[in-house]
Amino acid sequence: MASRKCLKRLRSNALIICTFVGVGLGFGLGFGIREVDPNADTLIWLGTPGDIYMRLLKMTILPLVVSSIIVGTSSLDPKSSGRLGGLAIMLIVITNALGSLLAILLFFIFRPGIIMYLSYILKIVQGGSSCMRRHVFLFHHLALNLFPDNVVTACFQKVQTRYTTSEIIQERNRTNITILEYNRYQGTSGGVNIIGLIIICSIFGIAASRTPEEIRKPFVDLFNSMSEITITVLHWIVWITPLGVASLIAASIAGVDDVKDIFERVGMFIFAYTLGIVIHQVILVPLVYFIAVRKNPFKYIASCARPWMTAFAPPSTAIAMPEMMNTLERKNDIDRRITRFSVPFGAALMRLGSCLFICLSALFLMVLEGKQITAIRVLLAGVLTTVGSLAIPSVPSASIITVLVVMSLFNVQSLNIGLLMALEWYSDRLRTTSNTMTVMLSSVLLQRLCKFDDETDTGNQVDKVDKRTYEKPTEQSSLTRAESETIKRQNIEHEYKQKHKRETEHKYKQKHKRETEHKYKQKHKRETEHKYKQKHKRETEHKYKQKHKRETEHKYKQKHKRQTEHKYKQKHKRQTEHKYKQKHKRQTEHKYKQKHKRQTEHKYKQKHKRQTEHKYKQKHKRQTEHKYKQKHKRQTEHKYKQKHKRETEHEYKQKHKRETEHKYKQKHKRETEHKCKQKQKHKQKHKRETEHKYKQKHKRQTEHKYKQKHKRETEHKYK
C-alpha cells in the first residue's frame, strides 16, 4: 500500500519533478558550455528547443484569453461584472505600490551601490537618448491600445509612436553644424494587444449577459468550447516544459561573458533584490492567504509549483496564464468566472515583482552616478514606478525600458544600465515568478470579496424538482413500465442526495466544532496572558525602577552617540564628495582606459584607425591652415582634377557606348570617314566643352564632400 501511494504521488507530481530536473540540467549545461567559449551559432542552436517551446505556448494565449474573458463575463450579471472589475483594478494599484514600497525599504536597509560613486566603464546601451525623448508618449500608447479600432488587427498589432530623422544644417560661429531633428508619427508594432483584447472581450461578454437566452447560448457555447479545446492542447504542450526550461536557461547562462565578475560588482544590489523576492513569495503571499482564507498557506504554495515553473522558464507572465487558470480552478476551487477574468487582466497589469526591480534599480543607478538621495526623489521614484508599471507588456526584459524612463526623468545618464542588462537573465525570471504569484493570489482574494447568488438559486431549483418527483402517484396500475422505472430511478437519486446532504452536514458540524474550540482556546489564552502581564507589571514596577533608569540612560547615551556619528558621517560625506570626485574620476579613467584598450583592440581596430585618421587631419589642419592655405588649395584642385578627369572619362565612355550603340550603329558606319577628317576639330571643341562641364560637376562634388566631412567632424566633437 505504501509503495502504491508513493507511486501515485510520483505520477501526480511527475511534471514538477521533471521540470526541476530540467532547471538543474539547464544551469549545469549552461555553465559547462561557457568554459569552451561558444560562438553565436552554438548559442542559437542551444536555445532553439526553448524558442520552439515558447512559440507553442504563445500560440495558445490569444484563443485562451478571448474565450475565457467572454465566457467569464457573460455568466455574470452587470452589477457583479462592475464590482469584479473595480476590485481587480484596486488590487492591481495596491500590489504595484506595495512592490515600490518594498524596494524603497530594502534600499535604505542595505544601501546598494553606496561605495561606488562612479561606475565601471561598461558597454553603453544603444538607444538610451531616444528613450529619454520618447518617454512622454509611453502612456499615450497605453491609452490608444486600451481601445483598438480593429478587433482583427488587435490580435497581431499594437499602436506605437514611430520616429524619422532629418538633417538640418545651421551656421554657428562661421561653421556649419548638422542637427538631427526627430519627426514623430503614429505607427504600429508587432505583438498581441492583450489589454485592448481584454477590454473588447469584456464588453462583448457583458453585452451577451444582457441578451435573451436563445441569443446568448450559442454565442457563449462557441467560446466555451474554444476554451476547453485550447486547454486540452495546452496540457499536451506542457509535457515538453522540462526540455524547454533546460534549453532557455542553458542559452541564457552560456551567453553571459563573466558571471563571477558581474556578481562581485553588484553583489549588494543582487542580495537586496533577491531578498525582496523571497520576502514577497515566502512571507507576504502565505500571510495574506492565511488572513483571507484561514487555510494552510503552504499547501496553496505547493499547488502553485507548476505555474511558477512555467513562468520561470521563458520568462513571461502571459505564457503561464493557462497553467494559472488550471491550478486555481481544479486545485484551489476558485470560481471559473473569476479566474477567466482576473488571470488575463492581472497578467496584463499586475507587476509587483517588476515594480520592486524598477524602483530598486533606479535608486541604485542614482547612487552610482553620485546623485543625492532625497525624500522627494525617493517618493517620485516610487510613484513613477507604480504608474509606469501599468504600461509594461508581458514579454521578457520589458522592465528595462521603464528603468530608462525613470532615470531620464531624474536626468541620470544611462551609462551604467549595462550592469542591469548583464543580470537580466537572473532578475527577469525572479520578478516574473513574483508577478505570477501575485496574479494567482489576487484571484483568491476576489473569490473571497465577490459573492454570487446564482449558486444558491440553482440549489433551490434542484430541491423543488426532487419534491415534485417524490410527490408523484405510486399506483402501478395507471403507470407504464417506462414511467415506473423513471420514478424508481428518481427515488434512488433522491435517497443518494439525502445521504450526501447528511454526510455534508455532519462534516460541516465537526469542522465548525473544531473551529469554535480553537477560537475559544485562543481567546482564553489571550485573556490569561493579558491578566498575567498586568499582574507581572504591577509586581515588577517597584523592583526594577532603578534598573530601568540605568538602562534608559545607557540606551540614550548609545543612541545619542550613534546619531552624532551618523550626522558627522553625513556631513563629512557631503564635504568630501565633491573634493574626491574629480580625483577618483581621473584615476578610474586612466586605470580602465588601459584595460579597455587591451580588451577591445582585436574588435575595434578599424574603428580606432578611423578615429586616429580623423584626429591627425584635425591637428594637421589647425597647424597648416594659416601658412599653406593657398598652396593647399592649388594642390587640392590639381589632385581632384586628375582624379575627376579619370573618373569622368571612364563614366563618359561607358555611358556613351551604351547610348550610341543601339541608336547610331548604322549612322556611325556611314559617317566614319567624315569623322576622321573632322577628328582634330572635334577633339578641340569636345575638350573645351568637357573641361567646362566637368569643372562644374567637380565643383559640386568637392562642395558635397566638404559638407560630409564637416558633418562627421561636427558629430565627433559633440559626441
C-alpha positions in Angstrom: 0.0 0.0 0.0 2.8 2.4 0.9 4.5 1.7 -2.4 1.3 2.3 -4.3 0.7 5.6 -2.6 4.3 6.7 -3.3 3.9 5.7 -6.9 0.7 7.6 -7.2 2.2 10.8 -5.7 5.2 10.5 -8.1 2.8 10.2 -11.1 0.7 13.2 -10.0 3.9 15.3 -9.5 5.9 13.9 -12.4 5.8 17.1 -14.4 7.1 19.2 -11.5 9.9 16.7 -10.8 10.9 16.7 -14.4 10.8 20.5 -14.6 13.1 20.8 -11.6 15.4 18.3 -13.2 15.3 20.4 -16.4 16.2 23.6 -14.4 19.2 21.8 -12.8 20.3 20.4 -16.2 19.9 23.9 -17.8 22.2 25.5 -15.2 24.8 22.7 -15.4 24.8 22.7 -19.2 25.0 26.5 -19.4 28.0 26.8 -17.0 29.6 23.8 -18.7 29.3 25.2 -22.2 30.6 28.6 -21.0 34.0 27.0 -20.4 34.6 26.2 -24.1 33.7 29.8 -25.2 30.7 29.1 -27.5 30.1 31.2 -30.6 26.8 32.8 -31.7 25.7 29.8 -33.8 26.2 27.4 -30.9 24.0 29.6 -28.6 21.3 29.9 -31.3 21.1 26.1 -31.7 21.3 25.6 -27.9 18.2 27.9 -27.4 16.2 26.5 -30.4 14.2 23.9 -28.3 13.3 26.6 -25.8 12.3 29.0 -28.6 10.0 26.3 -30.1 8.5 25.7 -26.6 7.8 29.5 -26.1 6.2 29.7 -29.6 3.9 26.8 -28.8 2.8 28.4 -25.5 2.3 31.8 -27.2 0.1 30.1 -29.8 -2.5 29.3 -27.1 -2.5 32.7 -25.4 -4.8 34.5 -27.8 -7.7 32.0 -28.1 -7.5 31.3 -24.4 -7.7 35.0 -23.3 -10.5 35.8 -25.7 -12.7 32.7 -24.9 -12.0 32.9 -21.1 -13.0 36.5 -20.7 -16.1 36.3 -22.8 -17.3 33.1 -21.0 -16.5 34.6 -17.6 -18.1 38.0 -18.1 -21.2 36.6 -19.9 -22.0 34.4 -16.9 -22.2 37.4 -14.5 -24.8 40.0 -14.2 -23.7 43.6 -15.0 -23.6 44.6 -11.3 -21.2 41.7 -10.5 -19.1 42.5 -13.5 -18.7 46.1 -12.4 -17.9 45.1 -8.9 -15.3 42.5 -10.0 -13.6 45.0 -12.4 -13.4 47.7 -9.7 -11.9 45.3 -7.1 -9.4 44.0 -9.7 -8.2 47.5 -10.5 -7.9 48.3 -6.8 -5.8 45.2 -6.1 -3.6 46.0 -9.1 -2.8 49.5 -7.8 -2.2 48.3 -4.3 0.1 45.4 -5.3 2.2 47.6 -7.6 2.5 50.3 -4.9 3.5 47.6 -2.4 6.3 46.5 -4.7 7.7 50.0 -4.9 7.4 50.5 -1.1 9.3 47.2 -0.5 12.0 48.3 -2.9 12.4 51.7 -1.0 12.7 49.9 2.3 15.3 47.4 1.1 17.3 50.3 -0.4 17.5 52.2 2.8 18.3 49.0 4.8 21.2 47.7 2.6 22.2 50.9 0.7 23.4 49.0 -2.5 26.0 50.9 -4.5 26.7 53.4 -1.8 30.5 52.8 -2.1 30.5 53.0 -5.9 30.2 56.7 -6.7 31.4 56.3 -10.2 30.5 53.3 -12.4 32.9 51.0 -14.1 33.4 51.5 -17.9 31.0 49.0 -19.4 29.0 48.8 -22.6 26.7 51.7 -23.4 23.2 50.6 -24.2 22.3 51.9 -27.7 19.1 53.9 -27.9 19.1 55.4 -24.4 18.9 59.0 -25.6 16.0 58.3 -27.9 14.2 56.7 -24.9 14.7 59.9 -23.0 13.0 61.9 -25.7 10.1 59.4 -26.1 9.1 58.6 -22.5 6.3 61.2 -22.7 4.4 59.1 -25.1 4.5 55.9 -23.1 1.0 56.5 -21.6 -0.2 57.8 -24.9 0.5 54.3 -26.3 -1.3 52.7 -23.4 -4.4 54.9 -23.8 -4.7 54.1 -27.5 -4.1 50.4 -27.0 -7.0 50.3 -24.5 -9.5 51.0 -27.3 -8.3 49.4 -30.6 -10.0 50.5 -33.8 -10.0 47.0 -35.3 -10.6 43.7 -33.5 -8.7 41.6 -36.0 -5.6 43.8 -36.1 -5.5 43.9 -32.3 -4.6 40.2 -32.4 -1.2 40.9 -34.0 -0.6 44.7 -33.9 -0.2 47.4 -31.3 -0.2 51.2 -31.6 3.3 52.7 -31.2 4.8 56.1 -31.9 7.5 56.0 -34.7 10.3 58.5 -35.4 12.1 59.6 -38.5 15.2 61.7 -38.5 16.0 64.6 -40.8 19.3 66.6 -41.0 19.2 70.4 -40.6 22.4 72.4 -41.3 22.8 75.5 -39.2 25.6 78.1 -39.2 27.2 78.9 -35.9 30.4 80.8 -35.4 31.1 80.7 -39.1 30.9 76.9 -39.2 28.1 74.6 -40.4 26.6 72.4 -37.8 24.4 69.4 -38.7 21.5 68.9 -36.2 19.3 65.7 -36.2 15.6 66.5 -36.0 13.1 63.8 -34.9 9.8 63.8 -36.6 7.0 61.8 -34.8 4.2 59.9 -36.4 1.7 57.2 -35.2 2.6 53.7 -36.4 2.2 50.1 -35.3 4.4 47.3 -34.0 4.0 43.5 -34.0 2.6 41.7 -31.0 -0.8 40.9 -29.4 -2.6 43.8 -27.9 -3.6 42.0 -24.7 -5.1 45.0 -22.9 -7.2 46.0 -25.8 -8.5 42.5 -26.3 -9.4 42.2 -22.6 -11.5 45.4 -22.9 -13.2 44.3 -26.1 -14.0 40.8 -24.8 -15.3 42.2 -21.5 -17.6 44.5 -23.4 -18.9 41.6 -25.6 -19.3 39.3 -22.6 -21.3 41.9 -20.6 -23.4 42.6 -23.7 -24.1 38.9 -24.0 -25.3 38.7 -20.4 -28.0 41.3 -21.2 -29.4 39.4 -24.2 -32.1 36.7 -24.2 -31.2 33.1 -23.6 -31.9 31.9 -27.1 -29.4 34.5 -28.5 -26.8 34.3 -25.7 -26.5 30.5 -25.5 -25.0 29.7 -29.0 -22.5 32.6 -28.6 -21.3 31.5 -25.2 -21.2 27.8 -26.1 -18.9 28.6 -29.0 -16.3 30.3 -26.9 -16.7 27.8 -24.0 -15.8 25.0 -26.5 -12.9 27.0 -27.7 -11.6 27.5 -24.2 -11.9 23.7 -23.3 -10.1 22.7 -26.6 -7.3 25.2 -26.0 -6.8 23.9 -22.5 -6.6 20.4 -23.8 -4.0 21.4 -26.4 -2.1 23.2 -23.6 -2.0 20.0 -21.5 -0.2 18.3 -24.4 2.3 21.2 -24.8 3.1 21.4 -21.0 4.8 18.0 -21.1 7.7 19.4 -23.1 8.3 22.0 -20.3 11.5 20.3 -18.9 13.2 20.4 -22.3 12.2 24.0 -23.0 13.3 25.1 -19.5 16.7 23.4 -19.8 17.3 25.0 -23.3 16.3 28.5 -22.3 18.3 28.5 -19.1 21.4 27.0 -20.7 21.3 29.5 -23.5 21.0 32.4 -21.1 23.8 31.2 -18.8 26.1 30.4 -21.8 25.6 33.8 -23.3 26.9 35.7 -20.2 30.5 36.9 -20.5 31.6 36.8 -16.9 29.1 35.7 -14.2 31.5 36.0 -11.3 32.7 39.5 -12.2 29.1 40.7 -12.5 28.0 39.3 -9.1 31.1 40.8 -7.4 30.4 44.3 -8.8 26.7 44.5 -7.9 26.6 41.9 -5.1 24.7 44.1 -2.6 22.1 45.0 -5.2 21.6 41.4 -6.1 21.3 40.4 -2.5 18.7 43.2 -1.7 16.7 42.3 -4.9 16.7 38.6 -4.2 15.7 39.2 -0.5 12.8 41.3 -1.7 11.5 38.5 -3.9 11.9 36.0 -1.1 10.1 38.2 1.4 7.2 38.6 -1.1 6.8 34.9 -2.1 7.7 33.2 1.3 6.3 35.7 3.8 3.8 38.1 2.3 1.9 35.7 0.0 1.3 33.0 2.7 0.5 35.6 5.3 -2.2 37.3 3.1 -3.6 33.9 2.0 -3.9 32.8 5.6 -5.6 36.0 6.7 -8.1 35.9 3.8 -8.9 32.2 3.6 -7.9 30.8 7.0 -6.3 27.7 5.5 -2.8 26.2 5.4 -0.9 28.6 3.1 1.9 26.1 2.4 -0.5 23.7 0.6 -1.5 26.6 -1.6 2.2 27.5 -2.3 2.8 23.8 -3.2 -0.1 23.8 -5.6 1.3 26.8 -7.4 4.6 25.0 -8.4 3.5 24.2 -12.0 2.6 27.8 -13.0 5.6 29.1 -11.1 8.0 26.9 -13.2 6.1 27.7 -16.4 6.6 31.4 -15.8 10.2 30.9 -14.7 11.4 29.4 -17.9 10.5 31.8 -20.7 10.2 34.2 -18.6 6.7 35.7 -19.2 3.6 36.0 -17.1 1.3 35.7 -20.2 2.7 32.3 -21.1 1.8 31.0 -17.6 -1.9 32.0 -17.9 -3.3 28.6 -18.9 -1.5 26.9 -16.0 -2.6 29.5 -13.5 -6.3 29.0 -14.6 -6.0 25.3 -14.4 -4.4 25.4 -10.9 -6.9 27.9 -9.5 -9.9 26.1 -10.8 -9.0 22.5 -10.1 -6.7 22.6 -7.1 -8.0 25.6 -5.2 -11.7 25.6 -6.1 -11.8 29.2 -7.4 -14.9 30.2 -9.4 -14.3 29.8 -13.1 -16.0 33.1 -13.9 -13.4 34.9 -11.6 -10.3 33.1 -13.0 -11.3 33.7 -16.6 -11.5 37.5 -15.9 -8.9 38.1 -13.2 -6.0 36.0 -14.6 -5.7 37.7 -18.1 -6.4 41.1 -16.6 -3.8 40.6 -13.8 -1.2 39.1 -16.2 -1.5 42.3 -18.3 -1.3 44.9 -15.5 -0.2 43.3 -12.1 3.6 43.9 -11.7 4.7 43.7 -8.1 8.0 42.0 -8.9 8.6 44.4 -11.8 7.9 47.4 -9.5 10.4 46.0 -7.0 13.1 45.7 -9.6 12.4 49.1 -11.4 12.4 51.2 -8.2 15.4 49.5 -6.6 17.3 49.7 -9.9 16.6 53.4 -10.3 17.7 54.3 -6.8 20.8 52.1 -7.2 21.8 53.8 -10.5 21.2 57.2 -9.0 23.7 56.3 -6.2 26.3 55.2 -8.8 26.0 58.5 -10.6 26.6 60.4 -7.4 23.1 61.8 -7.1 22.0 62.8 -3.6 19.1 60.6 -2.4 16.4 63.0 -1.0 12.9 62.2 0.2 11.3 63.9 -2.8 13.4 61.8 -5.3 12.5 58.6 -3.4 8.8 59.5 -3.4 8.9 60.4 -7.1 10.7 57.2 -8.0 8.1 55.1 -6.2 5.1 57.0 -7.8 6.6 56.9 -11.3 7.4 53.2 -11.0 3.9 52.4 -9.8 2.3 54.3 -12.6 4.8 53.3 -15.3 4.3 49.6 -14.4 0.8 49.7 -15.9 2.4 50.1 -19.4 4.8 47.2 -19.2 4.0 44.4 -21.7 4.0 40.7 -20.7 7.3 40.0 -22.6 10.8 39.2 -21.4 13.1 42.1 -20.4 10.3 44.8 -20.7 11.1 46.4 -17.3 14.5 47.7 -18.6 12.7 50.3 -20.7 10.8 51.6 -17.7 14.0 51.8 -15.8 15.4 54.1 -18.6 12.3 56.2 -18.4 12.5 56.8 -14.7 16.3 57.5 -15.0 15.6 60.1 -17.7 13.1 61.9 -15.6 15.8 62.4 -12.9 18.5 63.4 -15.5 20.6 60.4 -14.8 22.9 59.1 -17.5 22.2 55.5 -18.8 25.9 54.5 -18.9 25.6 52.0 -16.0 22.5 50.3 -17.5 24.9 47.6 -18.7 25.2 46.3 -15.2 21.4 45.5 -15.2 21.5 44.1 -18.7 24.2 41.7 -17.7 22.0 40.4 -14.8 18.8 40.3 -16.9 18.9 36.5 -17.3 18.7 36.2 -13.5 16.5 39.2 -12.4 13.8 38.8 -15.2 13.0 35.3 -14.1 12.7 36.2 -10.4 10.4 39.1 -11.0 8.2 37.1 -13.4 7.6 34.5 -10.7 6.6 37.2 -8.2 4.2 38.6 -10.8 2.7 35.2 -11.3 2.2 34.5 -7.6 0.6 37.9 -7.2 -1.9 37.3 -10.0 -2.9 33.9 -8.5 -3.3 35.4 -5.0 -5.5 38.2 -6.5 -7.9 35.6 -7.8 -8.2 34.1 -4.4 -8.9 37.5 -2.8 -11.5 38.2 -5.5 -13.2 34.9 -4.7 -13.5 36.0 -1.0 -14.6 39.5 -1.8 -17.2 38.7 -4.5 -20.1 36.5 -3.6 -22.6 35.4 -6.3 -26.2 34.5 -5.5 -26.8 32.2 -8.5 -25.4 29.2 -6.8 -28.0 29.2 -4.1 -30.8 29.7 -6.6 -29.6 26.7 -8.5 -29.6 24.6 -5.4 -33.2 25.7 -4.6 -34.3 24.7 -8.0 -32.9 21.2 -7.6 -34.7 20.7 -4.3 -38.0 21.8 -5.9 -37.5 19.3 -8.7 -36.8 16.5 -6.2 -40.0 17.3 -4.2 -42.2 17.2 -7.3 -40.7 13.9 -8.3 -41.3 12.4 -4.9 -45.0 13.6 -4.8 -45.9 11.6 -8.0 -48.6 8.8 -7.6 -47.4 5.4 -6.9 -50.2 3.3 -8.3 -48.6 0.8 -10.6 -51.8 0.0 -12.5 -52.0 3.5 -14.0 -48.3 3.8 -14.9 -46.4 2.3 -17.7 -43.2 0.3 -17.3 -41.1 3.2 -18.5 -42.7 5.6 -16.1 -42.3 3.2 -13.2 -38.6 2.8 -14.0 -38.2 6.6 -14.1 -39.9 7.0 -10.7 -37.6 4.3 -9.3 -34.5 6.0 -10.6 -35.6 9.3 -9.3 -36.3 7.8 -5.9 -32.8 6.3 -5.8 -31.3 9.7 -6.8 -33.3 11.4 -4.1 -32.0 8.9 -1.4 -28.4 9.4 -2.6 -28.8 13.2 -2.4 -30.3 13.0 1.1 -27.4 10.7 2.2 -24.9 13.1 0.7 -26.6 16.0 2.4 -26.5 14.3 5.8 -22.8 13.5 5.4 -22.0 17.1 4.3 -23.9 18.5 7.4 -22.0 16.1 9.7 -18.6 17.2 8.2 -19.6 20.8 8.5 -20.7 20.4 12.1 -17.4 18.7 13.0 -15.4 21.4 11.3 -17.4 24.1 12.9 -16.9 22.4 16.3 -13.1 22.3 15.8 -13.0 25.9 14.7 -15.2 27.0 17.7 -13.0 25.1 20.1 -9.9 26.6 18.5 -11.3 30.2 18.7 -12.3 29.6 22.4 -8.8 28.3 23.3 -7.2 31.3 21.5 -9.5 33.7 23.3 -8.9 32.1 26.7 -5.1 32.1 26.0 -5.1 35.8 25.2 -7.2 36.7 28.3 -4.9 34.6 30.5 -1.8 36.2 29.0 -3.3 39.7 29.5 -4.1 39.1 33.1 -0.6 37.6 33.8 1.0 40.6 32.1 -0.9 43.1 34.1 -0.1 41.3 37.4 3.6 40.9 36.4 3.7 44.6 35.5 2.4 45.7 38.9 4.7 43.3 40.8 7.9 44.3 38.9 7.3 48.0 38.7 8.6 48.9 42.2 11.6 46.4 41.9 13.1 47.4 38.6 12.6 51.2 38.7 16.3 52.0 39.4 17.5 49.3 36.9 15.2 50.7 34.2 16.6 54.2 34.9 20.2 53.0 34.4 19.3 51.1 31.2 17.4 54.1 29.9 20.4 56.3 30.5 22.7 53.8 28.8 20.4 53.5 25.8 20.1 57.2 25.5 23.9 57.6 25.5 24.3 54.9 22.9 21.5 56.4 20.8 23.0 59.9 21.1 26.4 58.5 20.1 25.0 56.8 17.1 23.1 59.9 16.0 26.2 62.1 16.4 28.3 59.7 14.4 25.7 59.4 11.7 25.4 63.2 11.5 29.2 63.6 11.3 29.4 60.9 8.6 26.8 62.6 6.5 28.4 66.0 6.9 31.9 64.5 6.1 30.4 62.7 3.1 28.9 65.9 1.7 32.2 67.8 2.2 34.5 65.2 0.7 32.2 64.0 -2.1 33.0 67.0 -4.4 36.6 67.0 -3.4 37.5 63.5 -4.3 35.1 63.1 -7.2 37.4 64.6 -9.8 40.4 62.8 -8.4 38.7 59.4 -8.4 37.4 60.1 -11.9 40.9 60.8 -13.3 42.3 57.7 -11.6 39.4 55.5 -12.7 39.6 56.7 -16.3 43.3 56.1 -16.5 43.1 52.7 -15.0 40.2 51.3 -17.0 41.3 53.1 -20.3 44.3 50.8 -20.4 42.2 47.7 -19.5 39.5 48.7 -22.1 42.2 49.2 -24.8 43.7 45.7 -24.3 40.3 44.0 -24.2 38.8 45.8 -27.3 42.0 46.0 -29.5 41.2 43.0 -31.6 37.5 44.0 -32.0 37.8 47.8 -32.7 41.0 48.0 -34.8 39.1 49.5 -37.8 37.2 51.9 -35.6 40.5 53.0 -33.9 42.0 53.6 -37.3 39.2 55.9 -38.4 39.4 57.8 -35.2 43.2 58.2 -35.5 43.0 59.5 -39.0 40.3 62.0 -38.0 42.4 63.3 -35.1 45.5 63.6 -37.4 43.5 65.5 -40.0 42.2 67.9 -37.4 45.7 68.6 -36.0 47.2 69.0 -39.4 44.5 71.3 -40.5 45.0 73.6 -37.4 48.8 73.7 -37.8 48.9 74.3 -41.6 45.8 76.4 -42.2 47.4 79.9 -41.7 50.6 79.0 -43.7 49.6 76.8 -46.6 46.1 77.8 -47.4 46.7 78.9 -51.0 49.2 76.2 -51.6 46.9 73.5 -50.3 44.1 74.9 -52.4 46.1 74.6 -55.6 47.3 71.1 -54.7 43.8 70.0 -53.9 42.4 71.4 -57.1 45.1 69.7 -59.1 44.7 66.4 -57.3 40.9 66.3 -57.6 41.1 67.5 -61.3 43.3 64.5 -62.2 41.1 62.1 -60.2 37.9 63.6 -61.5 39.2 63.5 -65.1 40.0 59.8 -64.9 36.6 59.0 -63.3 34.7 61.3 -65.7 36.4 59.8 -68.8 35.6 56.2 -67.7 32.0 57.1 -66.8 31.5 59.0 -70.0 32.9 56.2 -72.2 30.6 53.6 -70.6 27.6 55.9 -70.9 28.4 57.0 -74.4 29.0 53.4 -75.5 25.6 52.2 -74.2 23.7 55.2 -75.6 25.1 55.3 -79.0 25.4 51.6 -79.7 21.7 50.9 -80.4 20.9 54.3 -81.9 23.8 55.3 -84.2 25.3 52.0 -85.2 24.3 52.3 -88.9 24.9 56.0 -88.9 28.4 55.7 -87.4 29.4 53.3 -90.2 28.4 55.8 -93.0 30.0 58.8 -91.2 33.3 57.2 -90.1 35.3 58.7 -92.9 33.8 62.2 -92.3 34.5 61.9 -88.5 38.2 61.0 -89.2 38.6 64.3 -91.2 36.9 66.3 -88.6 38.5 64.5 -85.7 41.1 67.1 -84.8 38.5 69.9 -84.9 36.0 67.8 -82.9 38.7 67.0 -80.3 39.5 70.6 -79.6 35.8 71.6 -79.4 34.9 68.5 -77.2 37.9 69.2 -74.9 36.7 72.7 -74.2 33.1 71.6 -73.6 34.2 68.6 -71.4 36.5 70.9 -69.3 33.7 73.4 -68.8 31.1 70.7 -68.0 33.2 68.7 -65.5 34.7 71.7 -63.8 31.1 72.5 -62.8 30.5 68.9 -61.8 33.8 68.7 -59.9 32.9 71.9 -58.0 29.6 70.4 -56.9 31.3 67.1 -55.8 34.0 69.0 -53.9 31.4 71.0 -52.0 29.4 67.8 -51.2 32.5 66.0 -49.9 33.5 69.0 -47.8 29.9 69.1 -46.3 30.0 65.4 -45.5 33.5 65.8 -43.9 32.4 68.8 -41.9 29.3 66.8 -40.8 31.4 63.9 -39.5 33.8 66.3 -37.7 30.9 68.2 -36.0 29.2 64.9 -34.9 32.5 63.7 -33.5 33.0 67.0 -31.5 29.5 66.8 -30.0 29.9 63.2 -29.1 
